[in-house]
Amino acid sequence: MRDRLDGLWCDEDFADWYPRDGRPGLSPAQLATVCVLQFLLGLSDRQAAEAVRCRIDFKYAMAMELDDPGFHHSVLADFRDRLAQGDRADRLL
């Protein structure tokens, strides 16, 4: 996916989804990529988060370092909640 499409999204595509102040969060472009892989493979949030921690193919698709610790599975539900607001999903896709 990453090789063919040169990344589906960049973090700037999500700039208006998040406040400008505060602690930096996870890359929304990476979270969107995980959501697509999760859907394609029929994974639960826990399984998708575990795949990010353990699977080289997920890390490669997300352009992550091999030693990246990943994230808590609840982050995916929070991201989907942001995606469901307004016409964000339509604009993204």
KOLVOLUM-419217 format. One record per atom (N, C-alpha, C): residue in one letter; y, x, z; residue number from 0. Coordinates in steps of 0.02 Angstrom, whole numbers, always signed. Layout:
  type      yy      xx      zz  seq
     A       Y       X       Z  NUM
...
END
This chain:
  type      yy      xx      zz  seq
     M     -59     +41      +0    0
     M      +0      +0      +0    0
     M     +62     +44      +0    0
     R     +63     +93     +44    1
     R    +122    +137     +48    1
     R    +129    +178     -15    1
     D     +74    +202     -43    2
     D     +78    +243    -104    2
     D    +100    +202    -164    2
     R     +74    +143    -171    3
     R     +90    +101    -229    3
     R    +160     +71    -227    3
     L    +181     +51    -167    4
     L    +244     +15    -162    4
     L    +301     +56    -131    4
     D    +287    +119    -115    5
     D    +336    +163     -84    5
     D    +367    +130     -23    5
     G    +326    +100     +18    6
     G    +350     +63     +76    6
     G    +375      -5     +55    6
     L    +358     -54     +91    7
     L    +379    -122     +72    7
     L    +450    -136     +94    7
     W    +468    -111    +153    8
     W    +533    -125    +181    8
     W    +561     -62    +212    8
     C    +626     -63    +226    9
     C    +658     -10    +266    9
     C    +692     -44    +325    9
     D    +706      -6    +377   10
     D    +734     -35    +438   10
     D    +801     -70    +425   10
     E    +838     -49    +375   11
     E    +902     -81    +360   11
     E    +894    -153    +338   11
     D    +836    -171    +311   12
     D    +822    -240    +291   12
     D    +823    -287    +351   12
     F    +816    -260    +411   13
     F    +811    -300    +472   13
     F    +872    -291    +518   13
     A    +924    -259    +493   14
     A    +980    -240    +536   14
     A   +1012    -299    +573   14
     D   +1017    -356    +541   15
     D   +1050    -413    +574   15
     D   +1003    -452    +620   15
     W    +941    -430    +628   16
     W    +893    -463    +673   16
     W    +899    -439    +744   16
     Y    +930    -382    +755   17
     Y    +930    -349    +820   17
     Y   +1001    -333    +842   17
     P   +1013    -332    +908   18
     P   +1080    -313    +932   18
     P   +1093    -239    +918   18
     R   +1156    -221    +912   19
     R   +1173    -152    +896   19
     R   +1173    -106    +957   19
     D   +1176    -135   +1016   20
     D   +1177     -94   +1076   20
     D   +1109     -97   +1111   20
     G   +1101     -55   +1160   21
     G   +1037     -55   +1196   21
     G    +991      +0   +1173   21
     R    +933      -1   +1202   22
     R    +882     +50   +1188   22
     R    +852     +39   +1119   22
     P    +843     +91   +1079   23
     P    +811     +83   +1014   23
     P    +741     +55   +1021   23
     G    +723     +10    +978   24
     G    +657     -20    +980   24
     G    +611     +10    +928   24
     L    +557     -23    +917   25
     L    +509      -2    +866   25
     L    +537     -17    +797   25
     S    +514     +18    +749   26
     S    +536      +8    +680   26
     S    +515     -61    +655   26
     P    +563    -105    +638   27
     P    +544    -170    +612   27
     P    +507    -166    +546   27
     A    +522    -116    +505   28
     A    +485    -108    +442   28
     A    +411     -94    +456   28
     Q    +398     -54    +507   29
     Q    +329     -40    +525   29
     Q    +295    -102    +554   29
     L    +331    -140    +594   30
     L    +302    -201    +622   30
     L    +286    -251    +566   30
     A    +329    -256    +516   31
     A    +315    -301    +460   31
     A    +253    -278    +423   31
     T    +245    -213    +415   32
     T    +186    -186    +381   32
     T    +123    -202    +421   32
     V    +127    -195    +487   33
     V     +69    -212    +529   33
     V     +52    -286    +522   33
     C    +102    -329    +520   34
     C     +89    -401    +513   34
     C     +53    -416    +448   34
     V     +72    -383    +394   35
     V     +38    -393    +330   35
     V     -35    -369    +334   35
     L     -45    -310    +361   36
     L    -114    -284    +369   36
     L    -154    -329    +416   36
     Q    -123    -353    +468   37
     Q    -156    -397    +516   37
     Q    -180    -460    +481   37
     F    -137    -489    +440   38
     F    -155    -550    +403   38
     F    -211    -536    +354   38
     L    -205    -482    +315   39
     L    -255    -466    +265   39
     L    -324    -454    +295   39
     L    -326    -425    +354   40
     L    -390    -407    +386   40
     L    -413    -459    +438   40
     G    -373    -510    +449   41
     G    -391    -563    +496   41
     G    -397    -538    +568   41
     L    -348    -496    +589   42
     L    -350    -466    +655   42
     L    -307    -506    +704   42
     S    -327    -507    +767   43
     S    -285    -535    +820   43
     S    -229    -484    +835   43
     D    -181    -504    +875   44
     D    -128    -458    +894   44
     D    -156    -397    +931   44
     R    -203    -409    +975   45
     R    -233    -353   +1013   45
     R    -271    -306    +965   45
     Q    -308    -335    +918   46
     Q    -345    -293    +871   46
     Q    -298    -254    +826   46
     A    -244    -284    +804   47
     A    -196    -250    +761   47
     A    -162    -192    +799   47
     A    -142    -204    +861   48
     A    -112    -151    +901   48
     A    -161     -95    +913   48
     E    -223    -112    +925   49
     E    -275     -61    +934   49
     E    -286     -21    +869   49
     A    -284     -55    +813   50
     A    -292     -21    +748   50
     A    -235     +29    +738   50
     V    -174     +11    +758   51
     V    -117     +56    +751   51
     V    -128    +118    +795   51
     R    -158    +109    +853   52
     R    -171    +166    +897   52
     R    -227    +211    +872   52
     C    -277    +181    +839   53
     C    -339    +218    +826   53
     C    -355    +232    +752   53
     R    -329    +194    +707   54
     R    -350    +201    +637   54
     R    -302    +242    +596   54
     I    -328    +291    +563   55
     I    -287    +335    +521   55
     I    -257    +297    +463   55
     D    -293    +249    +434   56
     D    -266    +212    +377   56
     D    -206    +170    +397   56
     F    -206    +141    +457   57
     F    -148    +104    +481   57
     F     -89    +152    +491   57
     K    -102    +208    +523   58
     K     -49    +256    +535   58
     K     -19    +281    +469   58
     Y     -61    +293    +420   59
     Y     -37    +316    +355   59
     Y      +5    +262    +322   59
     A     -18    +200    +323   60
     A     +19    +145    +291   60
     A     +87    +136    +323   60
     M     +92    +151    +388   61
     M    +154    +142    +424   61
     M    +195    +206    +428   61
     A    +172    +260    +398   62
     A    +207    +325    +399   62
     A    +217    +349    +470   62
     M    +165    +343    +511   63
     M    +167    +364    +581   63
     M    +133    +431    +589   63
     E    +153    +468    +639   64
     E    +118    +530    +657   64
     E     +50    +512    +686   64
     L      +2    +556    +678   65
     L     -66    +542    +703   65
     L     -68    +535    +779   65
     D     -22    +568    +814   66
     D     -23    +563    +887   66
     D     +23    +508    +913   66
     D     +50    +466    +870   67
     D     +92    +411    +892   67
     D     +51    +363    +935   67
     P     +76    +344    +994   68
     P     +36    +303   +1040   68
     P     +33    +229   +1021   68
     G     +72    +208    +972   69
     G     +71    +137    +953   69
     G    +115     +95    +998   69
     F     +97     +32   +1009   70
     F    +138     -14   +1047   70
     F     +94     -68   +1078   70
     H    +123    -105   +1124   71
     H     +88    -159   +1157   71
     H     +81    -218   +1108   71
     H     +26    -253   +1112   72
     H     +12    -307   +1065   72
     H     +64    -363   +1067   72
     S     +98    -373   +1123   73
     S    +147    -428   +1128   73
     S    +207    -417   +1083   73
     V    +218    -356   +1061   74
     V    +274    -341   +1015   74
     V    +266    -379    +950   74
     L    +205    -389    +927   75
     L    +193    -425    +864   75
     L    +215    -498    +869   75
     A    +201    -531    +924   76
     A    +222    -600    +933   76
     A    +298    -605    +936   76
     D    +330    -558    +970   77
     D    +403    -556    +972   77
     D    +433    -547    +902   77
     F    +402    -503    +864   78
     F    +426    -491    +795   78
     F    +418    -554    +753   78
     R    +361    -587    +758   79
     R    +351    -648    +719   79
     R    +400    -703    +740   79
     D    +418    -706    +804   80
     D    +468    -754    +827   80
     D    +535    -741    +792   80
     R    +554    -677    +787   81
     R    +616    -660    +751   81
     R    +610    -678    +677   81
     L    +552    -666    +649   82
     L    +540    -681    +578   82
     L    +546    -756    +564   82
     A    +527    -797    +612   83
     A    +526    -870    +602   83
     A    +596    -902    +607   83
     Q    +645    -865    +630   84
     Q    +713    -892    +637   84
     Q    +747    -899    +570   84
     G    +777    -957    +559   85
     G    +815    -968    +498   85
     G    +774    -957    +436   85
     D    +804    -923    +387   86
     D    +770    -910    +324   86
     D    +750    -836    +318   86
     R    +740    -803    +375   87
     R    +723    -732    +374   87
     R    +660    -716    +335   87
     A    +608    -755    +344   88
     A    +546    -741    +308   88
     A    +556    -747    +233   88
     D    +593    -797    +211   89
     D    +605    -806    +139   89
     D    +646    -747    +112   89
     R    +696    -726    +149   90
     R    +738    -670    +126   90
     R    +698    -606    +124   90
     L    +654    -597    +173   91
     L    +615    -536    +176   91
     L    +565    -531    +119   91
     L    +534    -587    +104   92
     L    +483    -587     +52   92
     L    +513    -599     -15   92
END
